[in-house]
Amino acid sequence: MTAPAPTLIEVARRLAHEVLAPGAEAADREGVSPAAIAEVKRSGVLGVSGPAAYGGAQAPDAVAREIAEILAGACCSTYFVQTQHHSPVRMLAASGSPAREWLLRPLCDGTLLSGVAFSHLRAFPRTPVRVTRVPGGRRFDGRVPWYTGWGLNEVMLLAGVTDDGEALFAFADAREQPGLRPTPRLELAALTGTRTVGLELDGLVVPEDAVVWRGPYEEWAVADRPKNTNPNPAVFGVAGAALDLLEAAGDAEAKETAQVLGERLRAVRREAYALVDEVPPGERLADRLAVKTRAYDVLRATTAAIVAGGGRAFGLGSPAQRLAREGLFLVVQGQTADVRSAHLRALRD
């Protein structure tokens, strides 16, 4: 009798246990390795949300969230590189662009890894990246302040704003080329291993058939704004990994602390995902922000892991200090003005 194929969640757990967690401290200090990314590609997790007709798993959002938690808890740097991939897959799957036919399958089956270069759109009405029409395509000029995975991903989803106020998204090769030059790697307090750079754009031209979406900026922003009001599943993954360290500390005080914090984590997680699954995206934004700030509170599990570990927890080989820094990174990752204000208000209460 043939054994059933493992589920994608089981595959993610194996990837986390056998590849990501053992290399997490090295990835943090030296950079996410091409070998680790090759294992991520082979695993199938890059296609979790992709359409089945193009080789994706077309899994429910709950599965994608659980995989994100598993990978983030094992190695947040590797998780953060691969998580960039899923927005391009979703946008391309919903697009009528010609790029869908030549890019979507290799993105879903892991042949190609995509990065993203569009968070700067949230600075509007400032336009860090401008797009103009040229014969046969579109020209990009300006500076992308953050681009994660340079040297690891093959393509990127790049966005800018046109002179008439449209947001425009297009795919480009993620390599140095005429009109595109990376800055030196950014040195960050956490996740510096994600190979994050800035991108200098000086006349980068992409063909018209690489354009995936264009429309009024506000049309894109209306769909984008609610996304950042929900907690990032990585928050629960990193906090859960810290709780595992507490459980393993070996004393009753640490175990009791892990139990209490674990109950809080599960309660916030249930509430957060109920809002995502059961409430339309643009509704109950205040409730979503309140739950998001409570999710940040469960990251105190990383502080508890430091406390339980004592001075040895500050060694660069200790996962406790890495998890604490990863938690701080997640507090500001994807931060918008609304999220920042809600978090600061919560800290004052």
Phi, psi and omega in degrees: 000130181285133178290145179295147177295144179293147176287163181295329177293319177296321177298318179296320179296318179295316178301316180295315185287320188267334186241305191286308182299316179297334182255011189295317181293320178294319178297322180296318185272322190252344182114147176299133187271148173303328179295319178294320179294324177299321178291322176299315180299316183292334188291331183098353184292339180292339180260015187304321182258002183283154180293142182299327181296343180245020176092004179275170180274340181048045184279156175299157180301327180298325178291315178300320179295317181295321177296319178300316179299316182298312183291319180295322179291334180276313180202102186293331179296311179294318175306314187290327175295312184285336183291337177299333188292331193283328176296314175302321179298313182295317181294319181292322179297330181268000187263154171261013183296146173303334180299336180303320186284335180253352182244329191295317181297310179296334175287323181285324184270000176088005175295322179240145173247132182253145168255179178229143178222067181217003181297336179296343177300333183287355177276354182310136019276357169295145181233083179301332179233124181251145181238132176230153178278136175228164180305121176086358182181208182229142180251134179248132177224141177135206183222127171270115186289331183225125172220117186262139174094018182300130182089351179249325180259152185267330182228165177222151171262110187252140180226155174203184182240135179277170181296335179262018171084017175271143167273139182225131180244136178211154176272144175218157175293137181270071179206158175295135184198171177306124180090356180220121179223130177279151170281170168303155181301136180286134176268113185246156178291335178214152181058028175295342178285359182280003179055052181269133181227173163263161178238124175266119182250121182222073179089030175290125180249128174243147181292156183300325182285358174271353178287129184258322182204142169210146181178175180306139182307317185295330177298317177293317185295323180299321178282331185279322188303314182297336185300319184278000175275350179262147178298144173286127178305334179300330178301315180289327178293315180292317178298320179296322178295323177294322177295325176297322176296319178298315180301325183275358185294334172095359178240157186296323181298315180295318180296320179295319178298318179298321180295314181296312181293327178295320177298319178295317180300312182296324180293314180294320180299314179301313182295317181298313184286334174295320178296321180293316188277331191248349184240134178306145190305325184272005184252156178053046182295324179296320178295320179297316180296322179296318179292323179298318179292328175290329176296321176299326180298327182288348175290354173296348173301328178291325175295319179298323178295324176295313181301314182294328182278339180067206184301327181294340180291346181268358174291143184293346175273358182270130176293338183298312182293325178295314180298322179297317180289324177297321177299318178297321178299316183294337177295328183251351181295128180068019184291133172249172180300321180295317180294316180300313181297316181296320181292316180296322177298316180297323179291335178279337183287000000 
